[in-house]
Amino acid sequence: MEEKEMSFIDHLEEFRWHLIRSAIAIFIFTIAAFAAKNFVFDTVIFGPAKPEFYTFKVLCHIGNWLNSPSLCIGDVPLDLQSRKMTGQFTMHITSSFIIGLIIAFPYTFWEFWRFIKPGLYSNEKQVSRGAVFSVSFLFITGVLFGYYIMSPLALNFLANYTVSELVKNEFDITSYISTMSSLVLGSGLLFQLPIVVYFTSKVGVVTPALMRQYRKHALVVILILGAILTPPDPLSQVLIAIPLYGLYQLSIIVSGRVHRRMEKERKNAQDRLDPHPEEK
């Protein structure tokens, strides 16, 4: 049975409902995060600044194994303040929304994918199978990397960094939340690189040869992106650059597989059109 062709207004109406359902999911998780204030702030948000954080424990174990006590990080000298009357309440709402957005991201992307998928051709649906899982997996992996690796190391570096003994570090909670958000969300978005390369390779914009040729240029771009999306310190920039460069190498492999598959499909199509070229 053929599906009824939808008008432009029908598409807008359907897209509106996908947006509404996505917004409802984000809103529900935002309210849940807002209600769990003590856990969200004391355990999740301020966790990477505590010496008992999981990452610091692992580093200390590695330091003991390597007989290098410098890897055991003590108290992070973090003195937070709120200099605005509405500062803490505003950051409570902002933090809850960011957490709600992160948790609802797989569902939100699934809603958008449900809207896009019917407009794809059958072969496009075939090659994009598992897109929701891949995008969600890479996003969550990037978020976890930003939270467990980048955040504690960057916070420890920034809290201990001084230009003079006369200057005391007293951070505003707004600065702390924005730093954490840029580290975690920025890492989650940058980990989508293999997905971007996959689809740009499908349309012929990117080739593995092109990516190998501009490998050194890509490293410079990665460092610039790291500087834009993370706090302005060398440690955060290097921390995000290392996995991104690894993802770039993985993207070369992804692009190569895409082009080999496209070349095979092109050859099979040519053989079907001209099954006996030797008879000519």
N, C-alpha and C positions, 0 to 999 in steps of 0.2 A: 504493500500500500504506500503510495507516494505521500510524503509529508507536505502539508499545505505551506506554500511560500508566504513568508512573513513580510509585512510592509516595514518601512523605516520606523514608523511610530511603534509598531509591535516590538521591534528590536530594542527601541529605547525603553519601552515599558518592561521588557524582560530584563534588560541591563539594570534598570532601577531596582527591581526586586533582588537581583544578585547583590547590588550595593547595600540594600536595606538589610538583607540577611547577614552580610559581612559586618556591617556596622553593629548589628545586634550582638553578634558573637564577640566583637571587640569590647562592646559596652558591658556585657556580662562578665568577662574576665577582668575588665577594669574595675568594676564594682567589687568583685571578689578580692582583688589585690588591695583596693582601698580599705576594705573591711579588715583585712589581715595586716594592719599597719605594723604591729610589733615584729611579726615574722619577716615582712617585706623589708623593713629598714634594718633591724638589728642583725638578721641572718643573711639576707640576700644582698642588699645594697651596701651595707657597711662590712659585710663579710670579708671581701678582698683586702680590707685595711687592717684586719686583725691577725696577730701572729699565729693563731691556731687555725688559720685558713688552710684548706686541703693542699693548695699549691705550695705554701710555705713549709708544710710538714714534709711533703715529698722532696723539696729542695734540701731540707735539713737531713733527711735520710740519705740522700745522694752525697751531701757534704760529709756525713759521718763515714760513709763507705769509701769516699775518696780522701778521707783525712783532711778535709777542707772546711773548717768551722765557719768560714766567711759566708758559706751558703745558707747557714742558719740565720734567718732574719728575725730580729727581735721586734720590739714594739715599733709600729709605724707612727712617727711623730705627727699625727693628724689632729689638728685643733680646728674643729668646724664651728662656724658661727652663722647666724642668720641676721643680716643687717637691715632687713625690711620687715615691716609689720606683718605683711602677708606672705613672707618668704617661705616659712615652713608649710603652711597650708597649700600654697601654690606648688611647691615641690612634691607634696603628698599627691596632689591630683596628677601632676606631670608624670611622676614615677609610676603611678598606678596605670595611667594610659599606656606608657611605654611597655610595661609588663604585659598588659592586656593585648597590645598589638603583637608582641613577640609570641605569646601563647596561641593567639588566634590566627597567626600567619598561615599555617598549613590549610586551615579551613577557608580562610579568605582567598588564598590562591586557588583552592579547589573550586570555589564559587566563580571566580573569573575564568577558570579553565572550562567550566561547564558552559559558560556563555560563548567562549571562543571555539570550542571543539566542534559544534555542529556546522560551522562554516568551513571546516577543513575538508579537503578531498580524502578519499579512502586511503591513498598511499601516505598522505601527510599524517593522518590519524595513526597509521601503522608505525611510522618512524618516531612519532612523538609519544608512543605508549610509555607510561611510567614517568611522564613529565612532572606530575604533581609530587610523586615520591622523591624524584631527583632534586627538584627545586627545594622542597621542604627539608630534605636530608642535608643538602649543602648549607641552607640557611641556618638550621639548628646547629650544625657542626661549626659554622662560623661564629654563631652566638656563644657557644660553649668555649671556643678558642679565645674569643674576646674576653669572656668572663673569667675563665680559669687561668689563662696564660698572660694575656696582655694587661688586664686590669690590675691584678696584684703587683706585677713587676713595675708597671708604669706608675701606679700610685706610690709605691715605695720609693721609686726614683725621684718623683716630683716632690714628695713630702720631705725628703732628705736633702734636696738640692737647694743650695743657698749661694748667693753671689758675695755675701759678706756676713760676718758674725753679727753685725749691727741690724740685719734684716731678719725679722722673725716671721715664720710662715704661719699665717692664720687664714684659713680658707673659708670662703662663703659656701654654704650648702648648695647654692645655685651652681657654682663652679664645679663642685664635686659631682653633682648629678649630671651636668652636661658633659663632663669628662667621661664618666661611666657610660653614658648613653652613646656618645660618639665612638667609644671603643667597641662596645658590644654590637650596636646596630651597624656601624661601619664595617666591622668584620663580617657580620652576617651577609651584608649586601655584596661585599667584595668576593665572597666565596662563591658567588653565582657565575664567576668567569667561565668555567667549563660549559655551562648551559648557554651562555651568550655565544661562545665560540661554536658550539654545536649547531645552533640555528643559523648563524652567519655563514658557516661552512655549507649548510644545506642550500643557501641561496647563492653560493658562489662568491661571496664577498671576501671570505678568509680561506686560505689554503695552508696546508702544513709547510710548504716551501716558503711561503710568505712569512709565516710565524718564525721559522728558523732563521730567515734572513734578518728579521728585525728583533732578534732575541735581546740584543744589547740595548736597543732603543726601548724595548718593553720594560726592561729593568729600571730604566730612568723614569718611565711613566708610572711604574708601580711605586717607586719611591716618592714621586710627587703625589700620587693618590693617597699613599700612607700619611704623608705630611698634611694633606687637606682633611682627611677623615679622622685623624687621631690627634691627640694633644701635641703641641709643638715641642716635642723633645726627641732626641735621636733614638732613644731606646724603643719608644712606641713605633717609630717609623721603621726601624729594623725588624721589630717583632712581627709587624704586619707584612713586611716585604718578603720575609723568608717563606711563609706558607703560600703567599701569592705567587712567588716565582715558581714554587713547586706546582701550584695549580696551573701556571702558564705552561710548564713542561707537560703536565697531564693533558692540557687543552690541545697541545700539538698532537698527542696520540689520538685524542678524540677526533680532531680535524682529519687526521690521516685515515682513521677508520671510516669516517663519513665519506671521504672522497674515494676510497677504495670501493665502498658499497655503491656509490653513485656510478663509478666507472664500470662496475660489474653489471648494474642494471642497464646502463647505456649499451653495453656490449650485447647483452641478452636481447634488448629491444632491436638492435641492428640485425642480430642473427634471425629474429623472427620475421623481419621485413625482407631479408635477403638470405634465405637458408642455404643456398647453393652458390656462393660467389665464385667457386672454381669453374662452374659450367659456363661462365661468361667468356 
